[in-house]
Structure formats: C-alpha cells, structure tokens
Amino acid sequence: MEKAKVLETIKAAGEPINAGKVAELSGLDRKVVDKAMKQLKEEGEIVSPKRCYWTAK
C-alpha cells in the first residue's frame, strides 16, 4: 500500500524529487518512504537522474 502511494507521489510530482519531499507530499513517515523507495529501486520502478533525486521510470 505504501509502495503504491510513494510511486504515485513520485509520478504526480512531474519532476525528480527526493525522499524528504515524497514524505512531505504523501503524508507518510520518512522511514516508510525510505523502505518503499528501496523496494521500488530494486524492482526498477524508479530511477535516479541525479544524486538523491528520483523519478518514475
């Protein structure tokens, strides 16, 4: 559930954003966001165009 919300938040941003901004926009706890983003990275759902910033693939 959190993973889907994190991915949706990243897509909705329309530009690369960092985990702190994802947490702020989604209303989720930062630790939850970090865990979900780790899973999304491993699955290839998000990519990093620049250090510490992520966007949906």
TORRO-964741 format. One record per atom (N, C-alpha, C, CB): residue in three letters; y, z, x. Coordinates in steps of 0.05 Angstrom, whole numbers, plus 5000, padded with zeros to 4 digits. Atoms other than C-alpha are relative to their C-alpha. Glycine has a CB too. Layout:
N
AlaYZX;...
end
This chain:
57
Met497650005017;Met500050005000;Met502550005017;Met500050244981;Glu497649984982;Glu505050205054;Glu500349745016;Glu499850245018;Lys500050244983;Lys503049605096;Lys501349764985;Lys497149935009;Ala498950215016;Ala504749125039;Ala503050044996;Ala498649994972;Lys497149955003;Lys511449465028;Lys501549955025;Lys500450304991;Val498750064974;Val513149425102;Val500349705004;Val498450135023;Leu500050294996;Leu511348685104;Leu502149884981;Leu497249884995;Glu498150105019;Glu515448555041;Glu502950065009;Glu499550124972;Thr497349924991;Thr521448925070;Thr500849825023;Thr500050295009;Ile499450174978;Ile521048515134;Ile500649724990;Ile497649995020;Lys499550275011;Lys520647865095;Lys502749994985;Lys497849924980;Ala497549995016;Ala526448075049;Ala502550015018;Ala499950234981;Ala497749974982;Ala530948225109;Ala501149735007;Ala499250165025;Gly499050274993;Gly531347485126;Gly500849975029;Gly502349944983;Glu499450024971;Glu532347645200;Glu498350215013;Glu503150045006;Pro501649804985;Pro528648025254;Pro501350284998;Pro499749925030;Ile499049725002;Ile529348785243;Ile498150195015;Ile500350084971;Asn501649804985;Asn526949405280;Asn498750194980;Asn501750155020;Ala501549825017;Ala522349945253;Ala501850204986;Ala497950155017;Gly498149815012;Gly528150425240;Gly501349884975;Gly502150085020;Lys498850145022;Lys531449915195;Lys498049964977;Lys501249735009;Val502150035020;Val524849775159;Val499750264985;Val497349925014;Ala500349745012;Ala524150525146;Ala502350064981;Ala499850225021;Glu497549955016;Glu531350565120;Glu499949834975;Glu502549945017;Leu500050185023;Leu530649955074;Leu497750054980;Leu499949715010;Ser502349965017;Ser523750125048;Ser499850284987;Ser497549945015;Gly500149735010;Gly524850865038;Gly497550155010;Gly500150004970;Leu502549874989;Leu518351015077;Leu500750165024;Leu497949785006;Asp499749844975;Asp517651525132;Asp499549835024;Asp498050245000;Arg500250164975;Arg518451245202;Arg497249995011;Arg502050115021;Lys502750004989;Lys511451465223;Lys498249824984;Lys498950295000;Val501650185018;Val508451095163;Val500749715007;Val500750064970;Val499150274992;Val512550475182;Val498849925026;Val503149985001;Asp501250064973;Asp510250505255;Asp497149944998;Asp500550245019;Lys502950045003;Lys502950555234;Lys499549734986;Lys498850234984;Ala500350255015;Ala503549985184;Ala500749765017;Ala501750004975;Met499250224983;Met507249545234;Met497949955022;Met502750065013;Lys502150034980;Lys501849675286;Lys497749834989;Lys499050275010;Gln502250155013;Gln496549425237;Gln500949714995;Gln499350134973;Leu499050275005;Leu500848825218;Leu500149835025;Leu502850014987;Lys500050144974;Lys501748645292;Lys497249915007;Lys501250175022;Glu502850064993;Glu494248675303;Glu498849784983;Glu498350254998;Glu500950205019;Glu493048235242;Glu501549735003;Glu500250104972;Gly498450244996;Gly498247725265;Gly501949944978;Gly498149775004;Glu498250045023;Glu502547815203;Glu502950005008;Glu499550214979;Ile497249994991;Ile508847975242;Ile500149935030;Ile501250284996;Val499650084972;Val511547715308;Val502750115010;Val499949695004;Ser497649904989;Ser516947955355;Ser501649785015;Ser499450245019;Pro498450204986;Pro522247435373;Pro501750115022;Pro501949854980;Lys498749864978;Lys525847945416;Lys499150295000;Lys503249984997;Arg501149734997;Arg524148635441;Arg500850194978;Arg500850115027;Cys499649795021;Cys523349165387;Cys501049904973;Cys501950205010;Tyr499250125026;Tyr525248685331;Tyr497749834990;Tyr502649845002;Trp502350135012;Trp520148395283;Trp500849834976;Trp497950214992;Thr499750185022;Thr519647835233;Thr497349914990;Thr501849765007;Ala502650095011;Ala514247585186;Ala499449725012;Ala500149984969;Lys500950254989;Lys510147005213;Lys500249784980;Lys497150035010;
end
